[in-house]
Amino acid sequence: MKSFLYLFLALFLLVFLVYLFLPSPEVQPLPNSLKSQEPGDTWQVTGAAGYYTDMKRADVLDFYQKTFSLVFLNFSFSGYRLNNPPEYAKQVIRNEITVSYFEEIVHPFRETLMVTGFEPSVYYKGNPSKIAQTTIFVGDKNYFSKVTIRYLPTPIWKRLLLFVFSLFSIGGLILIWKKILKSGWSLDEKV
């Protein structure tokens, strides 16, 4: 039984190490959209890009969830999504940003892609006069939303350091738990 457990743990560690060393996915530009040249959407913020588009929130996030996935041996891992308060985008993306939504696509122990969007019709839903004042008009076209993304890669040494720290933490917790169980302490004891 112990040898099976050790084999399982070794296999798990090997698979996790392969996961950590997989190449990072490329961040694709939003299809059928106009790339923003505004300050903060280009070189001023590392890893940021802005797009004017007619895609709605669900379509934008589905696109990035599919394209920002890790692929190994025909197995695709698209990460998971975190839905953050829109105000948080001012701390992470840039100070002067107006957003309707802010979500992250995260690969644990690896990189993250932050996706923010400004949809005037959603942002000012209770005030129709504000919607008319804040429509997104660029060039000669009116767009439904502006999407700003920010890619935060993680170097391999940070991934490995976090992995080793996690292993030692889990090992320490297991040792503490064993010590507690061997001491005869139980949850049913009355004080």
TORTI-799554 format. One record per residue (C-alpha): residue in one letter; y, x, z. Coordinates in pm, 1 decimal, decimal comma. Layout:
REM residues N
+---+----------+----------+----------+
| r |       c2 |       c1 |       c3 |
+---+----------+----------+----------+
| a |        Y |        X |        Z |
...
+---+----------+----------+----------+
//
This chain:
REM residues 191
+---+----------+----------+----------+
| r |       c2 |       c1 |       c3 |
+---+----------+----------+----------+
| m |      0,0 |      0,0 |      0,0 |
| k |    238,9 |    283,0 |     87,3 |
| s |    170,1 |    463,0 |   -242,0 |
| f |    250,6 |    141,2 |   -432,0 |
| l |    578,4 |    111,4 |   -242,3 |
| y |    670,6 |    473,8 |   -319,8 |
| l |    582,6 |    424,0 |   -687,0 |
| f |    796,5 |    110,1 |   -700,5 |
| l |   1092,0 |    289,5 |   -536,2 |
| a |   1058,2 |    588,4 |   -771,3 |
| l |   1051,6 |    357,3 |  -1073,3 |
| f |   1355,0 |    166,5 |   -943,7 |
| l |   1549,3 |    490,5 |   -889,5 |
| l |   1458,5 |    613,2 |  -1237,0 |
| v |   1572,1 |    286,7 |  -1399,6 |
| f |   1895,2 |    291,9 |  -1200,3 |
| l |   1967,1 |    652,5 |  -1300,0 |
| v |   1912,6 |    561,5 |  -1666,1 |
| y |   2155,6 |    272,3 |  -1614,8 |
| l |   2416,3 |    510,3 |  -1470,4 |
| f |   2384,0 |    751,0 |  -1764,6 |
| l |   2401,0 |    489,9 |  -2041,7 |
| p |   2703,7 |    539,5 |  -2268,2 |
| s |   2998,4 |    316,4 |  -2191,7 |
| p |   3054,8 |     24,3 |  -2428,7 |
| e |   3351,2 |     31,2 |  -2663,9 |
| v |   3629,8 |   -217,1 |  -2599,1 |
| q |   3669,3 |   -422,5 |  -2913,7 |
| p |   4004,5 |   -560,2 |  -3032,1 |
| l |   4035,7 |   -937,5 |  -3008,4 |
| p |   3941,1 |  -1088,0 |  -3348,6 |
| n |   4194,8 |  -1288,8 |  -3551,0 |
| s |   4481,6 |  -1174,7 |  -3333,1 |
| l |   4798,0 |   -967,2 |  -3356,6 |
| k |   4807,9 |   -645,0 |  -3152,4 |
| s |   5110,1 |   -632,8 |  -2924,9 |
| q |   5355,9 |   -344,0 |  -2948,5 |
| e |   5551,3 |   -445,8 |  -2637,4 |
| p |   5613,1 |   -189,4 |  -2360,9 |
| g |   5318,0 |   -186,4 |  -2121,0 |
| d |   5072,7 |   -298,9 |  -2390,5 |
| t |   5042,3 |     39,8 |  -2557,0 |
| w |   5055,4 |    392,7 |  -2414,0 |
| q |   5259,4 |    316,8 |  -2097,1 |
| v |   4957,9 |    179,7 |  -1907,8 |
| t |   4634,3 |    376,2 |  -1947,3 |
| g |   4356,3 |    170,2 |  -2102,7 |
| a |   4577,2 |   -136,3 |  -2166,2 |
| a |   4614,7 |   -338,9 |  -2485,0 |
| g |   4779,3 |   -672,6 |  -2559,1 |
| y |   4697,7 |   -932,9 |  -2823,8 |
| y |   4864,2 |  -1251,5 |  -2944,9 |
| t |   4597,6 |  -1503,4 |  -3029,3 |
| d |   4511,8 |  -1869,2 |  -3076,2 |
| m |   4189,9 |  -1832,4 |  -2875,1 |
| k |   4155,5 |  -2019,7 |  -2547,8 |
| r |   4048,5 |  -1862,6 |  -2218,2 |
| a |   3678,1 |  -1947,0 |  -2250,0 |
| d |   3659,5 |  -1803,6 |  -2602,1 |
| v |   3838,2 |  -1481,6 |  -2504,2 |
| l |   3614,9 |  -1423,8 |  -2203,2 |
| d |   3297,0 |  -1508,1 |  -2395,9 |
| f |   3397,5 |  -1259,0 |  -2665,9 |
| y |   3455,1 |   -979,0 |  -2416,6 |
| q |   3144,9 |  -1064,7 |  -2213,7 |
| k |   2933,6 |  -1029,5 |  -2530,9 |
| t |   3099,7 |   -719,0 |  -2674,7 |
| f |   3147,4 |   -531,6 |  -2347,0 |
| s |   2778,1 |   -510,9 |  -2266,7 |
| l |   2539,8 |   -221,9 |  -2210,5 |
| v |   2242,6 |   -203,6 |  -2446,7 |
| f |   1921,1 |    -13,0 |  -2382,5 |
| l |   1592,6 |    -66,1 |  -2570,1 |
| n |   1711,2 |   -401,4 |  -2710,4 |
| f |   1795,1 |   -518,5 |  -2358,1 |
| s |   2157,8 |   -616,5 |  -2310,5 |
| f |   2335,8 |   -625,4 |  -1974,1 |
| s |   2671,2 |   -799,3 |  -1999,3 |
| g |   2778,0 |   -736,3 |  -1640,3 |
| y |   2923,0 |  -1008,9 |  -1429,4 |
| r |   3259,4 |  -1178,1 |  -1412,6 |
| l |   3496,7 |  -1185,8 |  -1119,7 |
| n |   3766,8 |  -1451,7 |  -1119,8 |
| n |   4075,7 |  -1311,9 |   -944,7 |
| p |   4402,8 |  -1476,4 |   -844,0 |
| p |   4656,9 |  -1433,2 |  -1127,9 |
| e |   4907,4 |  -1270,5 |   -888,6 |
| y |   4669,7 |   -976,2 |   -848,8 |
| a |   4735,4 |   -874,7 |  -1211,7 |
| k |   5083,4 |   -754,1 |  -1113,9 |
| q |   4924,5 |   -494,1 |   -886,3 |
| v |   4650,2 |   -381,5 |  -1122,7 |
| i |   4788,4 |   -417,9 |  -1476,0 |
| r |   5167,5 |   -386,1 |  -1443,6 |
| n |   5459,8 |   -529,5 |  -1241,9 |
| e |   5624,2 |   -739,4 |  -1510,9 |
| i |   5338,4 |   -955,4 |  -1635,1 |
| t |   5310,7 |  -1332,5 |  -1639,5 |
| v |   4952,6 |  -1457,8 |  -1636,1 |
| s |   4764,3 |  -1786,2 |  -1628,6 |
| y |   4429,0 |  -1626,1 |  -1548,9 |
| f |   4289,9 |  -1288,6 |  -1446,8 |
| e |   3920,8 |  -1203,4 |  -1466,9 |
| e |   3717,6 |   -884,4 |  -1458,2 |
| i |   3396,2 |   -800,9 |  -1637,7 |
| v |   3222,8 |   -551,4 |  -1411,3 |
| h |   2923,8 |   -325,9 |  -1455,3 |
| p |   2828,5 |   -234,8 |  -1096,3 |
| f |   2857,6 |    137,3 |  -1014,0 |
| r |   3020,9 |    180,7 |  -1356,8 |
| e |   3323,9 |     62,1 |  -1552,9 |
| t |   3528,5 |   -256,5 |  -1547,6 |
| l |   3729,7 |   -448,5 |  -1805,4 |
| m |   4020,5 |   -656,2 |  -1678,0 |
| v |   4122,7 |   -953,2 |  -1890,9 |
| t |   4446,5 |  -1142,2 |  -1829,5 |
| g |   4590,5 |  -1422,4 |  -2033,7 |
| f |   4916,1 |  -1610,5 |  -2047,5 |
| e |   4890,7 |  -1965,2 |  -2183,9 |
| p |   5231,9 |  -2137,9 |  -2153,6 |
| s |   5077,2 |  -2485,1 |  -2183,7 |
| v |   4854,4 |  -2411,3 |  -1882,2 |
| y |   5103,6 |  -2205,5 |  -1683,8 |
| y |   5381,2 |  -2467,0 |  -1701,8 |
| k |   5160,7 |  -2779,3 |  -1716,8 |
| g |   5386,2 |  -2973,1 |  -1479,1 |
| n |   5712,0 |  -2890,3 |  -1658,9 |
| p |   5711,0 |  -2968,9 |  -2036,4 |
| s |   6063,6 |  -2832,7 |  -2086,3 |
| k |   5948,0 |  -2489,0 |  -1967,4 |
| i |   5658,5 |  -2494,1 |  -2218,2 |
| a |   5903,1 |  -2531,4 |  -2505,0 |
| q |   6112,7 |  -2243,0 |  -2369,4 |
| t |   5819,4 |  -2008,2 |  -2328,9 |
| t |   5611,7 |  -2061,6 |  -2640,5 |
| i |   5478,8 |  -1735,3 |  -2776,3 |
| f |   5655,9 |  -1683,9 |  -3107,3 |
| v |   5602,4 |  -1346,4 |  -3275,8 |
| g |   5721,5 |  -1273,3 |  -3627,4 |
| d |   5694,6 |  -1604,8 |  -3805,4 |
| k |   5395,0 |  -1743,8 |  -3616,7 |
| n |   5354,4 |  -1937,3 |  -3293,6 |
| y |   5054,4 |  -1826,3 |  -3079,8 |
| f |   4862,6 |  -2019,4 |  -2815,0 |
| s |   4829,7 |  -1726,1 |  -2574,0 |
| k |   4884,9 |  -1360,8 |  -2507,0 |
| v |   4585,6 |  -1165,4 |  -2377,7 |
| t |   4624,5 |   -831,4 |  -2203,0 |
| i |   4319,8 |   -619,9 |  -2128,5 |
| r |   4278,5 |   -301,7 |  -1926,9 |
| y |   3971,5 |    -83,3 |  -1939,9 |
| l |   3891,8 |    130,5 |  -1635,3 |
| p |   3611,8 |    377,8 |  -1707,8 |
| t |   3428,7 |    568,6 |  -1435,8 |
| p |   3329,8 |    933,2 |  -1478,8 |
| i |   2960,7 |   1009,7 |  -1435,5 |
| w |   3018,5 |   1226,7 |  -1126,3 |
| k |   3179,4 |    931,2 |   -943,8 |
| r |   2890,0 |    706,2 |  -1040,0 |
| l |   2637,1 |    956,2 |   -906,3 |
| l |   2836,4 |   1018,4 |   -588,8 |
| l |   2853,0 |    645,1 |   -516,7 |
| f |   2482,6 |    610,1 |   -594,1 |
| v |   2384,8 |    892,7 |   -354,5 |
| f |   2614,3 |    755,5 |    -83,3 |
| s |   2455,8 |    410,8 |   -124,9 |
| l |   2106,0 |    557,1 |    -98,7 |
| f |   2190,0 |    738,2 |    225,4 |
| s |   2357,0 |    424,1 |    363,6 |
| i |   2056,9 |    206,3 |    283,2 |
| g |   1822,1 |    468,7 |    430,9 |
| g |   2031,7 |    483,4 |    749,1 |
| l |   2030,9 |    105,7 |    781,8 |
| i |   1653,1 |     96,9 |    741,0 |
| l |   1609,8 |    360,1 |   1011,9 |
| i |   1839,1 |    168,5 |   1248,1 |
| w |   1652,3 |   -155,6 |   1178,9 |
| k |   1317,8 |     14,0 |   1247,8 |
| k |   1450,4 |    153,7 |   1575,5 |
| i |   1571,9 |   -190,8 |   1682,2 |
| l |   1235,6 |   -351,0 |   1599,5 |
| k |   1039,5 |    -77,0 |   1780,3 |
| s |   1252,7 |   -112,5 |   2093,4 |
| g |   1109,6 |   -460,0 |   2150,3 |
| w |   1438,5 |   -640,9 |   2099,3 |
| s |   1410,6 |   -982,4 |   1939,4 |
| l |   1642,9 |  -1262,4 |   1849,5 |
| d |   1458,4 |  -1504,1 |   2078,2 |
| e |   1533,2 |  -1315,2 |   2399,5 |
| k |   1758,1 |  -1483,6 |   2649,9 |
| v |   2021,9 |  -1283,9 |   2829,6 |
+---+----------+----------+----------+
//
